Amino acid sequence: MNPVATVLRALGGGGLPRTYWVLWVGTFVNRLGSFVAPFLALYLTRERGFSVEQTGFIVALNGAGAVMAAPLGGMLADRVGRRLTLAGGLWLGAGAMLFIGFSETPGRIAVAAFMLGLLGDLYRPAVSAAVADVVPPRDRARAYGMLYWVINLGFAIALPLAGLLAGLGYRLLFIADAVTTFLYGCCVWAFVPETRPQAATEHKARSTLGDLLTPFRDGVYLAFCLPVFALALLFFQSTLSLPLTLSAHGLTPADYGLVMAVNGVLIVALQPFVTRAVGRVRRSTALALAGVLTGVGFGLHALPASVPWAMVAVAVWTLGEMAQSPVAPSVVADLAPAELRGSYQGAYHMMWGLASSVAPALGGAMLGHVGATALWAGCCCVGLAAAAWHLTIAGARRRRVETLRLERPEMSASLD
């Protein structure tokens, strides 16, 4: 028996189509070279000598580009197809990576950072839409869970590699990241067929603006996105508010790295098993559980911090992250009309992009005005409220899914 197939079957990946595995392997290769994002701030301050204010502005521009990329990439996936959006977005993203790596002046670096955010994230909604196209509804949560797992596995390997490359010169980070991104695009172009449903190609009369706005006119979908956005705000507190809080409690940067390593280690070790477990319960229950674990986990940071206690807190909210990650994209795939899967996935990714931009500023303002205890207690309340909201809207979403099931008889009756 093929040992690779045996391992994948043990991890819960058996029975998924070939096109999915091409995307899965390509994602892993791409994430192995994800060097720039975690080191961008260090590059700008240490290599280019930018001030903290300049660095913050450039990183914010990169985030703004990513926010715009989500709906644009989703619309393109529906309009021109998954394959062209995927390969073209990856190739353009590789070019933007080289552009910022070889830019010298602050103005060019600022423009390049925005273009990297815009072009580098165009492909993400197309990946999610393609998975929904080729994976049967009953297997989508498992497929999205495996994809999330390999993203984190690749990133966990990339971080130490990035540290080694940075020691040889930061420009190597941009070159290596561009190469892996370009290779992913080549992999898509060579091995991924167009997966866009026939229904999408038959609706070319609709307006581009209509594609972009339709998800935001869907009340059931928006009701689902609200708690997703709320929990995303909590997850991104780990980028600013959490390190500042732990530092105030006397933990060193090395301690913070040790604490945050729990997140990656648990995801790599447990995600396939968590995905299998949440697949046995209603999706509304899994999402509510994710809200409780996320809220309680971040709430634990309100208590006096030691390294072991901070690690426990991170472990709790990481379990919430793992419970949500396979379920939420599968809900989006079910709620989206076949011809607008890319647009709906783009709107979903936009929630995360907005949260990544808003969360640091919001958390920093709360730390400065009301203190760490109030911030983390507030995070706990937000998580619990998101859990309650998921249960509250479950009935309306279930009725929508039952209606859609009449149009799509292949949908599994056990999903909701």
C-alpha positions as CSV (number, residue, x, y, z in Angstrom):
1,M,0.0,0.0,0.0
2,N,1.2,3.5,-0.8
3,P,2.7,4.9,2.5
4,V,1.6,8.5,1.6
5,A,-2.0,7.3,1.0
6,T,-1.9,5.5,4.3
7,V,-0.8,8.6,6.2
8,L,-3.4,10.8,4.5
9,R,-6.1,8.2,5.3
10,A,-5.1,8.1,8.9
11,L,-5.3,11.9,9.1
12,G,-8.8,11.9,7.6
13,G,-7.9,12.8,4.0
14,G,-9.0,9.6,2.3
15,G,-11.6,9.8,-0.6
16,L,-11.0,13.4,-1.6
17,P,-10.6,14.1,-5.4
18,R,-7.3,14.5,-7.2
19,T,-7.8,18.2,-7.9
20,Y,-8.1,18.9,-4.2
21,W,-4.8,17.2,-3.5
22,V,-3.1,19.3,-6.2
23,L,-4.3,22.4,-4.4
24,W,-3.3,20.9,-1.1
25,V,0.3,20.1,-2.1
26,G,0.6,23.5,-3.9
27,T,-0.6,25.2,-0.7
28,F,2.0,23.4,1.3
29,V,4.8,24.3,-1.1
30,N,3.6,28.0,-1.1
31,R,3.5,28.1,2.7
32,L,7.0,26.5,3.0
33,G,8.1,29.8,1.5
34,S,6.0,32.2,3.5
35,F,8.9,34.2,4.7
36,V,8.0,37.8,4.2
37,A,4.9,38.4,6.3
38,P,6.3,37.5,9.7
39,F,9.6,39.4,9.0
40,L,8.3,42.4,7.1
41,A,8.4,44.7,10.2
42,L,11.9,43.6,11.1
43,Y,13.1,44.1,7.5
44,L,11.7,47.6,7.4
45,T,13.2,48.7,10.8
46,R,16.5,46.8,10.8
47,E,17.4,46.6,7.1
48,R,15.9,49.9,5.8
49,G,16.1,51.9,9.0
50,F,12.4,53.0,9.0
51,S,10.9,54.4,12.1
52,V,8.2,52.5,14.0
53,E,5.6,55.0,12.6
54,Q,6.8,54.5,9.0
55,T,6.8,50.7,9.4
56,G,3.3,50.7,10.9
57,F,2.0,52.8,8.0
58,I,3.6,50.4,5.4
59,V,2.3,47.3,7.2
60,A,-1.1,48.9,7.3
61,L,-1.0,49.5,3.5
62,N,-0.2,45.9,3.0
63,G,-3.2,45.0,5.2
64,A,-5.4,47.4,3.2
65,G,-4.4,45.7,0.0
66,A,-5.3,42.3,1.4
67,V,-8.8,43.5,2.5
68,M,-9.4,44.7,-1.1
69,A,-8.0,41.5,-2.6
70,A,-10.6,39.3,-0.9
71,P,-13.8,40.5,-2.7
72,L,-11.8,41.2,-5.9
73,G,-10.3,37.7,-6.0
74,G,-13.7,36.2,-5.3
75,M,-15.4,38.2,-8.1
76,L,-12.6,37.2,-10.6
77,A,-13.0,33.6,-9.6
78,D,-16.6,33.7,-10.6
79,R,-16.1,35.9,-13.7
80,V,-12.9,34.5,-15.4
81,G,-12.7,31.2,-13.6
82,R,-10.8,29.6,-10.7
83,R,-7.8,28.4,-12.7
84,L,-6.9,31.7,-14.3
85,T,-7.5,33.6,-11.0
86,L,-5.4,31.2,-9.1
87,A,-2.5,31.0,-11.4
88,G,-2.6,34.6,-12.4
89,G,-3.0,35.8,-8.8
90,L,0.0,33.7,-7.7
91,W,2.2,34.9,-10.5
92,L,1.3,38.5,-9.9
93,G,1.9,38.0,-6.2
94,A,5.3,36.6,-6.9
95,G,6.1,39.7,-9.0
96,A,4.9,42.0,-6.2
97,M,7.1,40.1,-3.8
98,L,10.2,40.8,-5.9
99,F,9.0,44.4,-6.4
100,I,9.1,45.1,-2.6
101,G,12.3,43.1,-2.1
102,F,14.2,45.2,-4.7
103,S,12.6,48.6,-3.9
104,E,14.9,51.1,-2.3
105,T,12.9,54.3,-1.6
106,P,10.2,54.7,1.1
107,G,7.6,55.7,-1.6
108,R,8.3,52.6,-3.7
109,I,8.3,50.3,-0.8
110,A,4.9,51.7,0.4
111,V,3.4,51.2,-3.1
112,A,5.0,47.7,-3.3
113,A,3.6,46.8,0.1
114,F,0.1,47.7,-1.0
115,M,0.5,45.8,-4.3
116,L,1.7,42.8,-2.4
117,G,-1.3,42.8,-0.2
118,L,-3.7,43.3,-3.2
119,L,-2.1,40.8,-5.6
120,G,-0.6,38.4,-3.2
121,D,-4.0,37.5,-1.7
122,L,-6.1,37.4,-4.9
123,Y,-5.9,33.6,-5.1
124,R,-7.3,32.8,-1.6
125,P,-11.0,33.0,-2.4
126,A,-10.4,31.1,-5.6
127,V,-8.9,28.2,-3.6
128,S,-11.9,28.1,-1.3
129,A,-14.3,28.2,-4.2
130,A,-12.4,25.5,-6.1
131,V,-12.6,23.2,-3.0
132,A,-16.3,23.8,-2.9
133,D,-16.6,23.0,-6.6
134,V,-14.8,19.6,-6.5
135,V,-15.4,18.2,-3.0
136,P,-18.9,16.8,-2.2
137,P,-20.8,18.8,0.4
138,R,-20.6,16.0,3.0
139,D,-16.7,16.1,2.8
140,R,-16.2,19.9,2.7
141,A,-15.5,20.5,6.4
142,R,-12.9,17.7,6.3
143,A,-11.3,19.1,3.2
144,Y,-11.2,22.7,4.6
145,G,-9.8,21.3,7.8
146,M,-7.0,19.4,6.0
147,L,-6.2,22.5,4.0
148,Y,-6.0,24.6,7.2
149,W,-3.8,22.0,8.7
150,V,-1.3,22.0,5.9
151,I,-1.2,25.8,5.8
152,N,0.0,25.8,9.5
153,L,2.3,22.8,8.9
154,G,4.1,24.7,6.1
155,F,4.2,27.9,8.1
156,A,5.7,26.1,11.1
157,I,8.5,24.8,8.9
158,A,8.9,28.2,7.1
159,L,9.6,30.2,10.2
160,P,12.9,28.7,11.3
161,L,13.9,28.6,7.6
162,A,13.1,32.3,7.3
163,G,15.3,33.0,10.3
164,L,18.2,31.3,8.7
165,L,17.7,33.1,5.4
166,A,17.4,36.4,7.1
167,G,20.9,35.9,8.6
168,L,22.2,35.6,5.0
169,G,20.3,38.7,3.8
170,Y,16.7,39.8,3.9
171,R,16.5,40.0,0.2
172,L,16.7,36.2,0.0
173,L,13.4,36.1,1.9
174,F,11.7,37.9,-0.9
175,I,13.3,35.8,-3.6
176,A,12.5,32.5,-1.9
177,D,8.9,33.5,-1.2
178,A,8.5,34.7,-4.8
179,V,9.9,31.4,-6.1
180,T,7.5,29.2,-4.0
181,T,4.5,31.4,-4.9
182,F,5.4,31.2,-8.6
183,L,5.8,27.4,-8.4
184,Y,2.3,27.1,-6.9
185,G,1.0,29.0,-9.8
186,C,2.7,26.7,-12.3
187,C,1.4,23.7,-10.4
188,V,-2.2,25.1,-10.7
189,W,-1.8,25.8,-14.4
190,A,-0.3,22.4,-15.2
191,F,-2.5,20.2,-13.1
192,V,-5.8,22.0,-12.0
193,P,-8.6,22.0,-14.5
194,E,-11.2,24.7,-14.5
195,T,-13.7,23.8,-11.8
196,R,-16.2,26.7,-12.1
197,P,-19.7,25.2,-12.4
198,Q,-21.6,25.6,-15.6
199,A,-24.1,27.8,-13.8
200,A,-21.4,30.4,-13.3
201,T,-20.6,30.6,-17.0
202,E,-24.3,31.0,-17.9
203,H,-24.7,34.2,-15.8
204,K,-22.5,36.6,-17.6
205,A,-25.2,39.3,-17.9
206,R,-25.0,40.1,-14.2
207,S,-23.0,43.2,-13.2
208,T,-19.6,43.1,-11.6
209,L,-20.9,45.4,-8.8
210,G,-23.8,43.0,-8.3
211,D,-21.3,40.1,-7.8
212,L,-19.4,42.1,-5.2
213,L,-22.5,43.2,-3.3
214,T,-24.7,40.1,-3.4
215,P,-23.2,38.5,-0.3
216,F,-23.7,41.7,1.7
217,R,-27.4,41.7,0.7
218,D,-27.9,38.1,2.0
219,G,-29.3,38.4,5.5
220,V,-28.6,34.8,6.5
221,Y,-25.1,35.0,5.3
222,L,-24.4,38.4,7.0
223,A,-25.8,37.0,10.2
224,F,-23.3,34.2,10.0
225,C,-20.4,36.5,9.2
226,L,-21.1,38.7,12.3
227,P,-19.8,36.2,14.9
228,V,-17.0,35.1,12.5
229,F,-15.8,38.7,12.4
230,A,-16.1,39.0,16.2
231,L,-14.0,36.0,16.8
232,A,-11.5,37.1,14.2
233,L,-11.1,40.3,16.2
234,L,-10.1,38.2,19.2
235,F,-7.7,36.0,17.3
236,F,-5.8,39.1,16.0
237,Q,-5.3,40.4,19.6
238,S,-2.4,38.0,19.6
239,T,-0.4,40.3,17.2
240,L,-0.2,43.4,19.5
241,S,-2.3,43.3,22.7
242,L,-1.1,39.9,23.9
243,P,2.7,40.5,23.5
244,L,2.3,43.9,25.3
245,T,0.3,42.3,28.1
246,L,2.8,39.5,28.6
247,S,5.7,41.9,28.5
248,A,4.0,44.0,31.2
249,H,3.8,40.9,33.3
250,G,7.6,40.4,33.0
251,L,7.7,37.9,30.2
252,T,10.6,38.2,27.7
253,P,10.4,38.1,23.9
254,A,11.8,34.6,24.1
255,D,9.0,33.7,26.6
256,Y,6.4,35.1,24.1
257,G,7.8,33.0,21.3
258,L,7.6,29.9,23.5
259,V,4.0,30.8,24.5
260,M,2.9,31.3,20.9
261,A,4.6,28.1,19.7
262,V,1.8,26.3,21.5
263,N,-0.6,27.5,18.8
264,G,1.3,26.1,15.9
265,V,2.2,22.8,17.7
266,L,-1.3,22.1,18.7
267,I,-2.7,22.8,15.2
268,V,-0.2,20.6,13.5
269,A,-0.6,17.8,16.0
270,L,-4.4,17.9,16.6
271,Q,-6.2,19.6,13.6
272,P,-7.0,16.4,11.7
273,F,-8.5,14.8,14.9
274,V,-10.5,18.0,15.8
275,T,-11.8,18.2,12.3
276,R,-13.0,14.6,12.6
277,A,-14.6,15.3,16.0
278,V,-16.5,18.4,14.9
279,G,-17.7,16.6,11.8
280,R,-19.9,14.4,14.2
281,V,-21.9,17.3,15.6
282,R,-24.1,20.0,14.1
283,R,-22.2,22.9,12.6
284,S,-24.0,25.4,14.8
285,T,-22.8,23.4,17.8
286,A,-19.3,23.3,16.6
287,L,-19.3,27.1,15.9
288,A,-20.8,27.8,19.3
289,L,-18.1,25.7,20.9
290,A,-15.4,27.6,19.0
291,G,-16.9,30.8,20.4
292,V,-16.8,29.6,24.0
293,L,-13.3,28.2,23.7
294,T,-12.0,31.4,22.0
295,G,-13.6,33.7,24.5
296,V,-12.5,31.8,27.5
297,G,-9.0,31.3,26.2
298,F,-8.4,35.0,25.6
299,G,-10.2,35.8,28.9
300,L,-7.6,33.8,30.7
301,H,-5.0,36.3,29.8
302,A,-6.7,38.7,32.2
303,L,-5.2,36.7,35.1
304,P,-1.6,37.2,36.3
305,A,0.7,35.6,33.7
306,S,3.4,33.1,34.0
307,V,4.8,31.2,31.0
308,P,2.8,27.9,31.9
309,W,-0.4,29.8,32.5
310,A,-0.1,31.8,29.3
311,M,0.5,28.6,27.4
312,V,-2.7,27.1,28.9
313,A,-4.6,30.2,27.7
314,V,-3.2,30.0,24.2
315,A,-4.0,26.2,24.1
316,V,-7.7,26.9,25.0
317,W,-8.2,29.6,22.3
318,T,-6.3,27.5,19.8
319,L,-8.8,24.7,20.3
320,G,-11.5,27.3,19.4
321,E,-9.6,28.2,16.3
322,M,-9.3,24.6,15.3
323,A,-13.0,24.0,15.9
324,Q,-14.0,26.9,13.7
325,S,-11.5,26.6,10.8
326,P,-13.0,23.5,9.0
327,V,-16.7,24.4,9.6
328,A,-17.0,28.1,8.7
329,P,-15.8,27.8,5.0
330,S,-18.1,24.8,4.5
331,V,-21.1,27.0,5.7
332,V,-20.1,29.7,3.2
333,A,-19.9,27.1,0.4
334,D,-23.4,25.9,1.2
335,L,-25.0,29.3,1.5
336,A,-23.4,30.6,-1.8
337,P,-25.2,30.1,-5.1
338,A,-23.0,28.0,-7.4
339,E,-22.4,31.0,-9.7
340,L,-21.2,33.2,-6.8
341,R,-19.1,30.8,-4.7
342,G,-16.0,32.9,-5.3
343,S,-17.8,36.1,-4.3
344,Y,-19.1,34.6,-1.1
345,Q,-15.7,33.1,-0.2
346,G,-14.2,36.5,-1.0
347,A,-16.6,38.3,1.4
348,Y,-15.7,35.7,4.1
349,H,-12.0,36.3,3.7
350,M,-12.7,40.0,3.8
351,M,-14.0,39.6,7.3
352,W,-10.6,38.3,8.4
353,G,-8.8,41.0,6.5
354,L,-10.8,43.7,8.2
355,A,-10.3,42.1,11.6
356,S,-6.5,42.0,11.0
357,S,-6.6,45.8,10.4
358,V,-9.0,46.8,13.1
359,A,-8.0,44.5,15.9
360,P,-4.5,45.9,16.7
361,A,-5.8,49.5,16.9
362,L,-8.9,48.5,18.9
363,G,-6.9,46.4,21.3
364,G,-4.2,49.0,21.7
365,A,-6.8,51.7,22.5
366,M,-8.4,49.5,25.1
367,L,-5.1,48.7,26.7
368,G,-4.3,52.4,26.9
369,H,-7.7,53.6,28.2
370,V,-9.2,50.8,30.3
371,G,-6.3,48.4,30.9
372,A,-5.4,44.8,30.2
373,T,-7.9,43.2,32.6
374,A,-10.9,45.0,31.0
375,L,-9.6,44.1,27.5
376,W,-9.3,40.4,28.1
377,A,-12.5,40.3,30.1
378,G,-14.2,42.0,27.2
379,C,-12.7,39.4,24.8
380,C,-14.3,36.7,26.9
381,C,-17.7,38.4,26.7
382,V,-17.4,38.8,22.9
383,G,-16.5,35.1,22.5
384,L,-19.5,34.0,24.6
385,A,-21.8,36.4,22.8
386,A,-20.6,35.0,19.4
387,A,-21.3,31.5,20.6
388,A,-24.8,32.5,21.6
389,W,-25.4,34.3,18.3
390,H,-24.3,31.1,16.4
391,L,-27.0,29.1,18.2
392,T,-29.6,31.9,17.8
393,I,-29.2,32.0,14.0
394,A,-28.9,28.3,13.5
395,G,-32.6,27.8,12.8
396,A,-32.7,30.4,10.0
397,R,-29.6,29.0,8.4
398,R,-30.9,25.5,8.7
399,R,-34.1,26.5,6.9
400,R,-32.1,28.1,4.2
401,V,-30.0,25.0,3.7
402,E,-33.1,22.8,3.6
403,T,-34.5,25.0,0.9
404,L,-31.2,24.8,-1.1
405,R,-31.2,21.1,-0.6
406,L,-34.3,20.9,-2.8
407,E,-32.2,22.5,-5.6
408,R,-29.1,20.5,-4.8
409,P,-30.2,17.0,-3.8
410,E,-26.5,15.9,-3.5
411,M,-26.2,17.9,-0.2
412,S,-25.9,15.8,2.9
413,A,-28.8,15.9,5.3
414,S,-26.4,15.7,8.2
415,L,-24.6,18.9,7.6
416,D,-26.7,21.1,9.8
